[in-house]
Amino acid sequence: MRQNELFYSLTEDVKDKKFDDAYLLKLIEFWQADDDKTEGNIFYASYALAHGNHEVALEYAEKALQKRKINLQLWRILRDAYWQKGDKKKAIFFAGLASKFYNEPVNLPIPREELQAILDVFSLAMGHGDFAPIAQGRMRFTPNGIEKKLAIFAGEYLPTLNEQNEYRLWSGAYTEQEMLDYKGKLLAKIKDDEEIAEICGADFTFDLMKGKTIKESETIQLAGSAVIVPIIGTVEHQQLNFLTDTGTTADWLGKWTSSFFRLEQTTTLSSAEPFVLGEPVLLEHSPRRKKVVLNILVDALCWRAVQEQDYELVPNILAFFEKGIIFSNHYSASEYTYPSFATIETGMYPQHSQLFNEKAADALNSEYITLSEQMKKQGYYCVNIMGCGEGVYDGTARGYDRLITNAYALPAYVGVERTIHQLEAFGECDQFLLLHMMDTHPWAAHTFQLPLTTQTHFGLSERSLKEEQKKNSVYLPNRPLYHHWNAQGIRDVDMALKKLFDHINANYAEDEYIIQLYSDHGVPIYDEKNYILSSHQTGAAFMLRGSGIPALGMVDELTSAVDIYPVLAHCAGFAVPEYVDGQLPAALGGTAREYTISMSMYPGIPWMICVRTKDYECRAESREVLDEDGRTDLADLSLHIYRRNSEQPVQSERLEAYFRDIIESFSQDINNHGRQWPEMRAKRWEWYEKDKA
């Protein structure tokens, strides 16, 4: 194949730094026949950089970055071009990625006066894309030079490449009805402890809030409505002074802890020590908005299992959403949380957002507007009331004003109480809230404590893990132990949500709220044979109720996780960007889906896709494993067709042609056509093992 010959010839020229006229002629031929243009953009950026044209190199490298977040040669170009431009933070970020994945030496002379800020961004590159504020690779300057260690970003702003916003996420300790300074003092003790960081903070609850540092004083001007100002203390028992036209008063702040103050007139805030001031929350309701828009993410809620048990586990969820819409034929786009969360928040499949590899802290393109950003633009106060730190480093949660995070401990009863307090505390303004709960998510029982009811329900032989190998959650076996655990979690969520639904019904009219409940994926524990895109693993929940939502009850049309974005856009009144992959379901006035797509885009294993129609499902798998850049060779793709919800194979040339056309069109950004950068391919396994170490 001529394209492959040209590709490998060009990569050799890049390696040998042969950027002559012959290179350019080969590149023109390659570029003209390349539908994607990404590789051509990288090759041309390499040429421009070699000839000293850094602006052109950066222009074409950034074009390539829109569609390819992970590429060694691209990272080199961006590193060098940004350095020449004077953007040292971006230069060190891409240098860090190249170092982390491919052991590329970092030889950039960092100015001492910018050392800490640049090292923070370096830390971002050396870390993961999830579980904020954990730092998988915190870079520190020591007497021995720059060293990397596990740590927690705390008592400081989280690193970011985008500093255009006045308010940035500051990482502190969540404190609610407890001693004012104790949690901040504890966080200060543990934040640099590698063992604590390795276990994601040991279930410590972090408070990530957007703010700006005030060194002495700040005046909050009020022209009408009252505001609530969030303020974080930086030292223990910090005195905060308030000056108004009617006099002065004072209060105390806790170390690294958020406190909230209601201001009803123009007020000057001051303190002897710096403090972090959040953006004032205007206490007014607009008729253009709803009083409450609430997204409830029930992690790993397997709707197929709920249906198989005749909905007995979810009487309260059912009773509430039957007065809205329950999509009973809904599927996640991915099999686990990291790519699924990004899909929901962007409305894009992982190959389009390029957020699929949590081992790289790549950021979502700035032109892609997330759900929280859309709601922020509408004027909502946006809070992730309980979450696991997803979306912070990669930008999919960048519209939230505040995120309360804990890596694993997200029980529904805590989230519900916290949500009700939030609704009452900020009831005078319009709120967009995300509540993420994990009761329904089973993990390997080797390391995760079982519910008390499950511990006492089984005898030793039934509970024994002697014959069960420790596996990732997507590979958990079909065992009564896990069934019981999962059922207990679903019941716990249902009972906790009853309290929240009762509060909503008692305090809001139907046209004052929008509530969506969905899951990011299901569970594998009900499958006789493990298949990570099974209807149990990708059969997810999706339901909604509230303003403008018809009371249709159960609706059988096919829906996908990418549809959650356009559904909220329809209900909340904002436009859906053209790049969004989802569509509005027929139940809300849109078009019924012909099929859904779920896929596994996990580097190190084959790429898998499952296309489901009303009657059939097609399972396809690559022969090659997926590379770290999210691509693989899709030649000789294995393909099997089954009746829906069965293992009954179907032989049909017509159906095979139909499904192959869908998969070929869908996978254009995944298929590398047998072309992979030789240096990257040589390190294909090394990068993965190195990162696990």
C-alpha positions as CSV (number, residue, x, y, z in Angstrom):
1,M,0.0,0.0,0.0
2,R,1.5,3.3,-1.2
3,Q,0.3,5.3,1.8
4,N,2.1,2.9,4.2
5,E,5.3,3.1,2.2
6,L,5.2,6.9,2.3
7,F,4.4,6.9,6.0
8,Y,7.3,4.7,7.0
9,S,9.7,6.6,4.7
10,L,8.6,9.9,6.3
11,T,9.1,8.5,9.8
12,E,12.6,7.4,8.9
13,D,13.3,10.9,7.5
14,V,12.0,12.4,10.8
15,K,14.2,10.1,12.8
16,D,17.2,11.0,10.6
17,K,16.2,14.7,10.5
18,K,16.2,14.7,6.6
19,F,13.8,17.6,6.0
20,D,14.8,18.3,2.4
21,D,12.8,18.8,-0.8
22,A,12.4,15.1,-1.3
23,Y,10.8,14.9,2.2
24,L,8.4,17.6,1.2
25,L,7.4,15.9,-2.1
26,K,6.7,12.7,-0.3
27,L,4.7,14.6,2.3
28,I,2.5,16.3,-0.3
29,E,1.7,12.9,-1.9
30,F,1.0,11.4,1.5
31,W,-1.1,14.3,2.6
32,Q,-3.3,14.4,-0.6
33,A,-4.4,10.8,-0.1
34,D,-4.9,11.1,3.6
35,D,-8.5,11.7,4.6
36,D,-7.7,12.3,8.2
37,K,-4.8,14.8,7.7
38,T,-3.5,14.3,11.3
39,E,-0.4,12.4,10.4
40,G,0.3,14.9,7.5
41,N,-0.1,17.7,10.0
42,I,2.5,16.1,12.3
43,F,4.9,15.6,9.4
44,Y,4.5,19.1,8.2
45,A,4.9,20.6,11.7
46,S,8.2,18.6,11.9
47,Y,9.4,20.1,8.7
48,A,8.4,23.6,9.7
49,L,10.2,23.2,13.1
50,A,13.3,21.9,11.5
51,H,13.4,25.0,9.3
52,G,13.0,27.4,12.2
53,N,9.4,28.3,11.5
54,H,8.0,27.8,15.0
55,E,4.7,29.6,14.4
56,V,3.8,27.4,11.5
57,A,5.0,24.3,13.4
58,L,2.8,25.2,16.3
59,E,-0.2,25.9,14.0
60,Y,-0.1,22.5,12.4
61,A,0.9,20.7,15.6
62,E,-2.2,22.1,17.3
63,K,-4.4,21.0,14.5
64,A,-3.0,17.5,15.0
65,L,-3.5,17.7,18.7
66,Q,-7.3,18.3,18.2
67,K,-7.6,14.7,17.0
68,R,-4.5,13.0,18.5
69,K,-3.7,13.6,22.1
70,I,-1.0,11.0,22.4
71,N,1.9,11.0,19.9
72,L,5.6,11.1,20.7
73,Q,6.7,13.2,17.7
74,L,3.8,15.6,18.2
75,W,4.7,16.1,21.8
76,R,8.3,16.8,20.8
77,I,7.1,19.5,18.3
78,L,4.8,21.1,20.9
79,R,7.5,21.0,23.5
80,D,10.0,22.8,21.3
81,A,7.6,25.2,19.6
82,Y,6.0,26.3,22.8
83,W,9.4,26.8,24.4
84,Q,10.4,29.0,21.5
85,K,7.2,31.0,21.8
86,G,8.0,31.6,25.5
87,D,5.1,29.4,26.9
88,K,7.2,27.4,29.3
89,K,4.3,25.8,31.1
90,K,3.0,24.2,27.9
91,A,6.5,23.2,26.8
92,I,7.2,21.4,30.1
93,F,3.7,19.8,30.0
94,F,4.4,18.1,26.7
95,A,8.0,17.3,27.7
96,G,6.5,15.6,30.8
97,L,4.2,13.5,28.7
98,A,7.0,12.4,26.5
99,S,9.1,11.6,29.5
100,K,6.4,9.7,31.3
101,F,5.3,7.5,28.4
102,Y,8.5,7.1,26.4
103,N,11.4,8.0,28.7
104,E,12.2,11.0,26.7
105,P,14.8,13.1,28.5
106,V,13.6,16.5,29.7
107,N,16.3,19.1,29.0
108,L,14.6,22.5,29.5
109,P,16.4,25.2,31.5
110,I,13.6,26.2,33.9
111,P,14.1,29.7,35.3
112,R,14.3,29.6,39.1
113,E,11.7,32.4,39.6
114,E,9.1,30.2,37.7
115,L,10.3,26.9,39.1
116,Q,7.4,25.9,41.3
117,A,4.6,26.9,38.9
118,I,6.3,25.0,36.1
119,L,7.0,22.0,38.3
120,D,3.3,21.9,39.1
121,V,2.4,21.7,35.5
122,F,5.1,19.1,35.0
123,S,3.4,17.2,37.8
124,L,0.2,17.3,35.9
125,A,1.8,15.7,32.9
126,M,3.5,13.0,35.0
127,G,0.2,12.0,36.6
128,H,-3.2,10.5,35.7
129,G,-6.3,12.1,34.3
130,D,-8.6,11.0,37.2
131,F,-8.9,11.1,41.0
132,A,-8.2,14.7,41.6
133,P,-6.5,16.1,43.7
134,I,-4.2,13.1,43.9
135,A,-0.9,13.7,42.2
136,Q,0.5,10.4,40.7
137,G,3.8,12.2,40.0
138,R,4.4,15.3,42.1
139,M,7.6,16.9,40.9
140,R,9.7,18.6,43.6
141,F,13.0,20.4,43.6
142,T,15.3,18.8,46.2
143,P,19.0,19.0,47.0
144,N,19.3,15.9,44.7
145,G,17.6,17.7,41.9
146,I,14.0,17.3,40.6
147,E,12.4,14.2,42.1
148,K,9.0,12.6,41.5
149,K,6.8,11.1,44.2
150,L,3.2,10.4,44.9
151,A,1.4,13.2,46.7
152,I,-1.8,15.2,47.0
153,F,-2.3,18.7,45.7
154,A,-3.6,20.5,48.8
155,G,-3.5,24.0,50.3
156,E,-2.9,25.3,46.8
157,Y,-4.4,25.7,43.3
158,L,-4.6,22.7,41.1
159,P,-2.2,23.0,38.2
160,T,-3.7,23.9,34.8
161,L,-2.5,24.9,31.4
162,N,-5.4,27.4,31.1
163,E,-4.9,30.4,33.4
164,Q,-7.2,32.8,31.5
165,N,-10.0,32.4,34.1
166,E,-9.8,34.7,37.1
167,Y,-11.0,31.9,39.4
168,R,-9.1,28.6,39.6
169,L,-9.7,25.4,41.5
170,W,-8.2,25.5,45.0
171,S,-7.8,22.2,46.8
172,G,-8.8,22.0,50.5
173,A,-10.5,19.9,53.1
174,Y,-14.3,19.3,53.1
175,T,-15.6,20.4,56.6
176,E,-19.2,20.3,57.5
177,Q,-20.5,20.5,61.1
178,E,-17.2,19.6,62.7
179,M,-14.1,21.3,64.2
180,L,-13.1,24.2,62.0
181,D,-9.4,23.6,61.7
182,Y,-9.0,19.9,62.3
183,K,-9.5,18.5,58.7
184,G,-7.2,21.2,57.2
185,K,-4.5,20.3,59.8
186,L,-4.9,16.6,59.0
187,L,-4.7,17.3,55.3
188,A,-1.5,19.3,55.8
189,K,0.0,16.2,57.6
190,I,-0.9,13.7,54.9
191,K,-0.6,15.5,51.7
192,D,3.0,14.6,51.0
193,D,2.7,11.1,52.4
194,E,3.3,8.7,49.5
195,E,1.4,5.8,51.1
196,I,-1.6,8.0,51.7
197,A,-1.5,9.3,48.2
198,E,-1.2,5.8,46.8
199,I,-4.5,4.9,48.4
200,C,-6.2,8.0,47.0
201,G,-6.2,9.9,50.3
202,A,-7.5,7.0,52.4
203,D,-11.1,8.1,51.7
204,F,-10.4,11.7,52.8
205,T,-13.0,14.1,51.4
206,F,-11.6,17.0,49.5
207,D,-13.2,20.3,48.7
208,L,-12.2,21.7,45.3
209,M,-13.5,25.3,44.9
210,K,-12.8,28.0,42.3
211,G,-11.3,31.0,43.9
212,K,-8.7,33.7,43.7
213,T,-6.1,34.8,46.3
214,I,-6.8,38.0,48.2
215,K,-3.6,39.1,49.9
216,E,-5.1,42.0,52.0
217,S,-8.6,43.1,51.2
218,E,-11.4,42.9,48.6
219,T,-14.6,44.9,48.2
220,I,-17.7,43.1,47.0
221,Q,-20.0,45.6,45.3
222,L,-23.7,44.9,45.6
223,A,-26.2,46.7,43.4
224,G,-29.4,44.8,44.4
225,S,-29.7,41.1,45.3
226,A,-27.7,39.6,48.1
227,V,-24.8,37.3,47.4
228,I,-23.2,34.4,49.1
229,V,-19.4,34.5,49.1
230,P,-17.3,31.3,49.5
231,I,-14.0,31.9,51.4
232,I,-11.2,29.6,52.2
233,G,-8.8,30.2,55.1
234,T,-5.1,29.6,54.6
235,V,-4.0,29.4,58.2
236,E,-5.5,28.1,61.4
237,H,-8.1,30.1,63.2
238,Q,-7.8,33.0,60.7
239,Q,-9.7,36.1,61.5
240,L,-11.8,37.6,58.6
241,N,-13.0,41.2,58.9
242,F,-16.1,42.6,57.3
243,L,-16.6,46.4,56.8
244,T,-19.9,47.8,55.6
245,D,-21.6,51.3,55.7
246,T,-23.3,50.2,58.9
247,G,-20.2,49.0,60.8
248,T,-17.6,46.3,61.2
249,T,-17.7,42.7,62.3
250,A,-15.5,39.6,62.2
251,D,-15.6,35.9,61.9
252,W,-13.1,33.0,61.8
253,L,-12.0,30.8,58.9
254,G,-10.6,27.3,59.2
255,K,-7.3,26.2,57.7
256,W,-7.9,25.1,54.1
257,T,-11.6,24.9,54.7
258,S,-14.5,26.6,52.8
259,S,-16.9,28.8,54.7
260,F,-19.8,30.7,53.2
261,F,-21.0,34.2,54.1
262,R,-24.2,36.0,53.1
263,L,-23.6,39.7,52.1
264,E,-26.6,42.0,51.8
265,Q,-24.8,45.3,51.2
266,T,-21.4,46.3,49.7
267,T,-18.8,44.8,51.9
268,T,-15.0,45.0,52.2
269,L,-13.3,41.7,53.3
270,S,-9.9,41.8,54.9
271,S,-7.5,39.6,56.9
272,A,-4.0,39.7,58.2
273,E,-3.2,36.6,56.1
274,P,-4.1,35.8,52.5
275,F,-7.4,34.1,51.9
276,V,-9.1,32.5,48.9
277,L,-12.3,34.2,47.7
278,G,-14.7,32.3,45.5
279,E,-16.9,33.9,42.9
280,P,-19.9,35.6,44.6
281,V,-23.2,33.6,44.1
282,L,-26.0,36.0,43.2
283,L,-29.2,35.1,45.1
284,E,-31.8,35.5,42.5
285,H,-34.0,33.3,40.3
286,S,-34.5,33.9,36.5
287,P,-37.6,32.8,34.7
288,R,-35.3,31.6,31.9
289,R,-33.9,29.0,34.2
290,K,-35.2,26.2,36.5
291,K,-34.7,26.5,40.2
292,V,-33.0,23.1,40.3
293,V,-31.3,21.0,37.6
294,L,-30.0,17.8,39.2
295,N,-28.0,15.1,37.5
296,I,-27.8,11.9,39.5
297,L,-25.0,9.5,38.4
298,V,-25.5,6.1,40.0
299,D,-22.2,4.4,39.2
300,A,-22.5,0.9,37.7
301,L,-26.3,0.7,38.1
302,C,-27.0,-2.3,35.8
303,W,-30.5,-1.6,34.5
304,R,-30.7,-5.0,32.8
305,A,-30.3,-6.6,36.2
306,V,-33.0,-4.4,37.7
307,Q,-35.3,-5.4,34.9
308,E,-34.6,-9.1,35.4
309,Q,-35.6,-8.7,39.0
310,D,-38.9,-7.1,37.9
311,Y,-37.9,-3.7,39.3
312,E,-38.3,-5.0,42.9
313,L,-35.1,-3.3,44.0
314,V,-36.1,0.2,42.9
315,P,-39.7,1.0,44.0
316,N,-39.0,4.6,44.9
317,I,-36.9,5.4,41.8
318,L,-39.7,3.8,39.7
319,A,-42.5,5.7,41.4
320,F,-40.8,9.0,40.9
321,F,-39.7,8.7,37.3
322,E,-42.8,7.0,36.1
323,K,-44.2,10.5,36.1
324,G,-41.5,11.4,33.5
325,I,-39.6,9.1,31.1
326,I,-37.7,5.9,31.9
327,F,-35.6,4.8,28.9
328,S,-35.6,1.0,29.3
329,N,-33.3,0.3,26.3
330,H,-30.3,2.5,27.2
331,Y,-26.6,1.7,26.7
332,S,-23.3,3.2,27.9
333,A,-20.7,4.1,25.3
334,S,-17.9,2.5,27.4
335,E,-17.5,-0.2,29.9
336,Y,-16.0,1.8,32.8
337,T,-16.1,5.2,34.4
338,Y,-13.3,7.3,33.0
339,P,-14.3,7.4,29.3
340,S,-18.0,7.1,30.2
341,F,-18.0,10.2,32.4
342,A,-16.3,12.2,29.6
343,T,-18.9,10.9,27.1
344,I,-21.8,12.0,29.3
345,E,-20.3,15.4,30.1
346,T,-19.4,16.2,26.4
347,G,-21.9,14.2,24.4
348,M,-18.9,12.8,22.4
349,Y,-17.6,9.3,21.8
350,P,-14.1,8.8,23.3
351,Q,-12.3,8.7,19.9
352,H,-13.7,12.2,19.2
353,S,-13.1,13.8,22.6
354,Q,-9.8,11.8,22.8
355,L,-10.5,11.1,26.5
356,F,-10.1,7.4,26.8
357,N,-6.7,6.8,28.5
358,E,-6.8,7.8,32.1
359,K,-3.0,7.4,32.3
360,A,-2.5,10.6,30.4
361,A,-3.8,13.9,31.9
362,D,-4.8,15.2,28.5
363,A,-7.2,18.1,28.5
364,L,-10.4,18.4,26.5
365,N,-10.1,20.8,23.6
366,S,-11.2,24.3,24.7
367,E,-13.8,24.6,21.9
368,Y,-15.7,21.6,23.2
369,I,-18.3,22.9,25.7
370,T,-19.1,20.6,28.6
371,L,-22.5,20.2,30.3
372,S,-21.4,22.2,33.3
373,E,-20.0,24.9,31.1
374,Q,-23.3,25.2,29.3
375,M,-25.2,25.5,32.6
376,K,-22.7,28.0,33.9
377,K,-23.3,30.1,30.8
378,Q,-27.0,29.9,31.6
379,G,-26.4,31.5,35.0
380,Y,-26.6,28.5,37.2
381,Y,-24.5,28.0,40.3
382,C,-22.8,24.7,39.4
383,V,-21.7,22.2,42.1
384,N,-20.6,18.6,41.9
385,I,-22.0,17.8,45.3
386,M,-20.3,14.4,45.6
387,G,-17.8,12.8,43.1
388,C,-14.7,10.8,42.7
389,G,-12.5,13.5,41.2
390,E,-13.3,12.6,37.5
391,G,-13.2,15.4,35.0
392,V,-10.9,17.8,36.9
393,Y,-7.6,17.2,35.2
394,D,-9.0,16.4,31.8
395,G,-11.4,19.4,31.8
396,T,-14.8,17.6,31.4
397,A,-15.9,19.1,34.8
398,R,-14.4,22.5,34.2
399,G,-17.8,24.4,34.5
400,Y,-18.3,23.5,38.1
401,D,-17.8,26.2,40.7
402,R,-17.2,23.6,43.4
403,L,-16.4,19.8,43.5
404,I,-16.6,17.7,46.7
405,T,-14.5,14.6,46.0
406,N,-13.6,11.3,47.4
407,A,-12.0,8.5,45.3
408,Y,-14.2,5.6,46.4
409,A,-16.4,6.4,49.4
410,L,-19.5,7.9,47.7
411,P,-22.5,6.5,49.7
412,A,-26.0,7.5,48.6
413,Y,-27.2,8.5,52.0
414,V,-24.3,11.0,52.4
415,G,-24.9,12.4,49.0
416,V,-28.6,12.8,49.5
417,E,-28.2,14.7,52.8
418,R,-25.5,16.9,51.3
419,T,-27.7,17.6,48.3
420,I,-30.7,18.6,50.5
421,H,-28.5,20.9,52.5
422,Q,-27.2,22.4,49.3
423,L,-30.7,23.0,48.0
424,E,-31.7,24.7,51.2
425,A,-28.6,26.8,51.6
426,F,-28.7,28.2,48.0
427,G,-32.5,28.0,47.5
428,E,-32.7,31.6,46.4
429,C,-30.5,31.0,43.3
430,D,-30.8,28.6,40.4
431,Q,-28.6,25.5,40.9
432,F,-27.1,22.8,38.6
433,L,-25.9,19.9,40.7
434,L,-24.2,16.6,40.0
435,L,-24.6,13.8,42.6
436,H,-22.3,10.8,41.9
437,M,-22.9,7.7,44.1
438,M,-21.1,4.4,44.2
439,D,-23.2,2.0,46.3
440,T,-24.1,-0.1,43.3
441,H,-20.5,-0.5,42.1
442,P,-18.9,-3.9,43.1
443,W,-15.1,-4.2,43.3
444,A,-12.9,-7.2,43.8
445,A,-13.7,-8.5,47.3
446,H,-10.0,-9.1,47.9
447,T,-9.5,-5.4,48.6
448,F,-12.9,-3.8,49.1
449,Q,-15.0,-4.2,52.3
450,L,-18.3,-6.0,51.6
451,P,-21.5,-4.6,53.0
452,L,-22.3,-5.8,56.5
453,T,-25.4,-7.7,55.3
454,T,-23.3,-9.5,52.7
455,Q,-20.5,-10.4,55.2
456,T,-23.0,-12.0,57.5
457,H,-25.2,-13.6,54.8
458,F,-22.7,-16.2,53.5
459,G,-20.8,-19.1,55.1
460,L,-17.1,-19.4,54.8
461,S,-17.1,-21.6,51.7
462,E,-19.5,-19.3,49.8
463,R,-17.5,-16.2,50.8
464,S,-14.1,-17.7,50.2
465,L,-11.8,-16.0,47.7
466,K,-9.3,-18.9,47.6
467,E,-10.3,-19.9,44.1
468,E,-11.0,-16.4,42.8
469,Q,-8.2,-14.4,41.3
470,K,-8.1,-10.6,42.0
471,K,-9.5,-8.9,38.8
472,N,-10.5,-5.4,37.7
473,S,-14.2,-4.7,38.2
474,V,-15.1,-5.3,34.5
475,Y,-13.9,-8.9,34.9
476,L,-15.6,-9.8,38.1
477,P,-17.1,-13.4,38.1
478,N,-20.8,-14.4,38.3
479,R,-21.1,-15.3,42.0
480,P,-23.9,-15.0,44.6
481,L,-21.5,-13.0,46.8
482,Y,-21.4,-10.2,44.2
483,H,-25.1,-10.5,43.4
484,H,-26.0,-9.9,47.1
485,W,-23.6,-7.0,47.3
486,N,-25.0,-5.4,44.2
487,A,-28.6,-5.9,45.2
488,Q,-27.9,-4.3,48.6
489,G,-26.3,-1.3,46.9
490,I,-29.2,-0.8,44.6
491,R,-31.7,-1.0,47.6
492,D,-29.5,1.5,49.5
493,V,-29.6,4.0,46.6
494,D,-33.3,3.6,46.2
495,M,-34.0,4.2,49.9
496,A,-31.7,7.2,50.1
497,L,-33.2,8.7,46.9
498,K,-36.7,8.5,48.4
499,K,-35.7,11.1,51.0
500,L,-34.4,13.3,48.2
501,F,-37.5,12.8,46.0
502,D,-39.8,13.6,49.0
503,H,-37.8,16.8,49.5
504,I,-38.2,17.8,45.9
505,N,-41.9,17.0,45.8
506,A,-42.5,19.0,49.0
507,N,-40.5,22.1,48.0
508,Y,-40.7,22.4,44.2
509,A,-43.4,22.5,41.6
510,E,-43.0,20.1,38.6
511,D,-42.1,23.0,36.3
512,E,-39.3,24.3,38.6
513,Y,-36.9,21.4,38.3
514,I,-35.3,18.9,35.9
515,I,-33.9,15.7,37.3
516,Q,-31.9,13.2,35.3
517,L,-30.8,9.8,36.8
518,Y,-28.3,7.7,34.8
519,S,-25.5,5.3,35.1
520,D,-22.1,5.3,33.4
521,H,-22.1,1.5,32.8
522,G,-23.4,-1.7,34.3
523,V,-21.7,-4.8,35.9
524,P,-20.4,-8.1,34.6
525,I,-21.5,-10.2,37.5
526,Y,-24.7,-11.6,36.0
527,D,-23.0,-12.9,32.8
528,E,-22.3,-16.6,32.5
529,K,-19.4,-15.8,30.1
530,N,-17.5,-12.6,30.6
531,Y,-17.9,-10.1,27.7
532,I,-17.0,-6.6,28.7
533,L,-19.6,-5.1,26.3
534,S,-22.4,-7.4,27.4
535,S,-25.9,-6.1,28.0
536,H,-25.2,-6.4,31.7
537,Q,-21.9,-4.4,31.5
538,T,-23.2,-1.7,29.1
539,G,-26.9,-1.8,29.8
540,A,-27.3,1.4,31.8
541,A,-30.0,3.5,33.4
542,F,-31.4,6.7,32.0
543,M,-34.5,8.5,33.2
544,L,-35.7,12.0,33.7
545,R,-38.6,14.1,35.1
546,G,-39.6,17.7,35.5
547,S,-40.3,20.8,33.5
548,G,-41.4,20.1,29.9
549,I,-40.8,16.4,30.2
550,P,-43.9,14.3,29.2
551,A,-45.2,11.7,31.7
552,L,-44.6,8.7,29.4
553,G,-43.3,6.2,31.9
554,M,-41.4,3.3,30.3
555,V,-40.1,4.0,26.8
556,D,-38.5,1.2,24.8
557,E,-36.6,3.2,22.2
558,L,-32.9,2.8,22.0
559,T,-30.8,5.5,23.7
560,S,-27.1,6.0,24.2
561,A,-24.9,7.8,26.8
562,V,-24.1,10.4,24.1
563,D,-27.8,11.4,24.1
564,I,-27.8,12.7,27.7
565,Y,-26.1,15.9,26.6
566,P,-28.8,16.8,23.9
567,V,-31.6,15.7,26.3
568,L,-30.4,18.2,28.9
569,A,-29.9,20.9,26.2
570,H,-33.5,20.4,25.1
571,C,-34.9,20.5,28.6
572,A,-32.7,23.4,29.9
573,G,-32.8,25.5,26.7
574,F,-29.3,25.7,25.3
575,A,-28.1,24.8,21.8
576,V,-26.4,21.5,21.0
577,P,-23.0,22.1,19.3
578,E,-22.5,20.4,15.9
579,Y,-19.7,18.2,17.1
580,V,-21.9,16.4,19.7
581,D,-22.5,12.8,18.7
582,G,-25.7,12.3,20.6
583,Q,-29.3,13.0,19.4
584,L,-32.6,13.9,20.9
585,P,-34.8,10.8,21.4
586,A,-38.2,10.5,19.8
587,A,-39.9,10.6,23.2
588,L,-38.8,14.2,23.5
589,G,-39.6,15.2,19.9
590,G,-36.4,14.0,18.2
591,T,-35.6,11.0,16.1
592,A,-35.6,7.4,17.2
593,R,-32.2,5.7,17.1
594,E,-31.6,2.9,14.6
595,Y,-28.8,1.5,16.8
596,T,-26.5,2.2,19.8
597,I,-22.7,1.8,20.0
598,S,-20.7,0.6,23.0
599,M,-17.0,0.0,22.7
600,S,-14.0,-0.8,24.8
601,M,-11.1,1.6,24.0
602,Y,-8.6,0.4,26.6
603,P,-4.9,0.4,25.6
604,G,-3.2,-3.0,25.8
605,I,-6.2,-5.1,24.9
606,P,-8.0,-5.5,21.5
607,W,-10.5,-2.7,20.5
608,M,-14.1,-4.0,20.8
609,I,-17.4,-2.7,19.6
610,C,-21.0,-3.8,20.0
611,V,-23.6,-2.3,17.7
612,R,-27.2,-3.0,18.9
613,T,-30.4,-2.6,17.0
614,K,-33.9,-3.5,18.2
615,D,-33.4,-7.1,17.1
616,Y,-29.7,-7.8,16.7
617,E,-26.3,-7.1,18.2
618,C,-23.0,-7.2,16.3
619,R,-19.8,-7.8,18.2
620,A,-16.6,-7.0,16.6
621,E,-13.0,-7.1,17.8
622,S,-9.6,-6.1,16.4
623,R,-6.8,-8.7,16.0
624,E,-4.3,-6.2,17.2
625,V,-4.4,-4.6,20.7
626,L,-5.3,-0.9,21.0
627,D,-2.2,1.3,21.2
628,E,-1.8,4.0,23.8
629,D,-2.8,6.6,21.2
630,G,-6.2,5.1,20.8
631,R,-5.7,3.4,17.5
632,T,-5.1,0.0,16.1
633,D,-5.2,-1.9,12.8
634,L,-8.8,-2.9,12.0
635,A,-7.9,-5.1,9.1
636,D,-9.4,-8.6,9.5
637,L,-11.8,-7.4,12.1
638,S,-13.6,-10.4,13.6
639,L,-17.4,-10.0,13.5
640,H,-20.3,-12.0,15.0
641,I,-24.0,-11.2,14.9
642,Y,-26.5,-12.4,17.5
643,R,-30.1,-12.1,18.4
644,R,-30.5,-9.4,21.0
645,N,-30.1,-10.6,24.6
646,S,-29.1,-14.1,23.5
647,E,-26.1,-16.1,22.4
648,Q,-27.9,-17.3,19.3
649,P,-25.7,-16.6,16.3
650,V,-27.1,-15.2,13.1
651,Q,-25.7,-15.9,9.6
652,S,-26.7,-13.2,7.1
653,E,-24.7,-11.5,4.4
654,R,-27.1,-8.6,4.4
655,L,-26.8,-8.0,8.1
656,E,-23.0,-8.4,8.0
657,A,-22.7,-5.8,5.3
658,Y,-25.1,-3.5,7.2
659,F,-23.0,-3.7,10.4
660,R,-19.6,-3.5,8.7
661,D,-20.7,-0.2,7.1
662,I,-21.6,1.2,10.5
663,I,-18.4,0.0,12.1
664,E,-16.2,1.3,9.3
665,S,-17.8,4.7,9.4
666,F,-17.6,4.9,13.2
667,S,-14.0,3.8,13.5
668,Q,-12.3,6.1,11.1
669,D,-10.4,7.8,13.9
670,I,-9.4,4.5,15.5
671,N,-8.2,2.6,12.4
672,N,-4.5,3.2,11.8
673,H,-4.5,1.1,8.6
674,G,-1.4,-0.7,9.8
675,R,0.6,2.5,10.4
676,Q,2.1,3.3,13.7
677,W,5.1,5.4,14.6
678,P,8.0,3.0,15.0
679,E,9.4,4.6,18.2
680,M,6.0,4.4,19.8
681,R,5.4,0.8,18.7
682,A,8.7,-0.3,20.0
683,K,7.7,1.0,23.5
684,R,4.1,-0.3,23.3
685,W,4.3,-2.5,26.3
686,E,7.1,-0.6,28.2
687,W,5.0,2.5,28.7
688,Y,2.1,0.5,30.2
689,E,4.3,-1.5,32.6
690,K,6.3,1.6,33.5
691,D,3.2,3.5,34.5
692,K,1.9,0.7,36.6
693,A,5.1,0.5,38.6
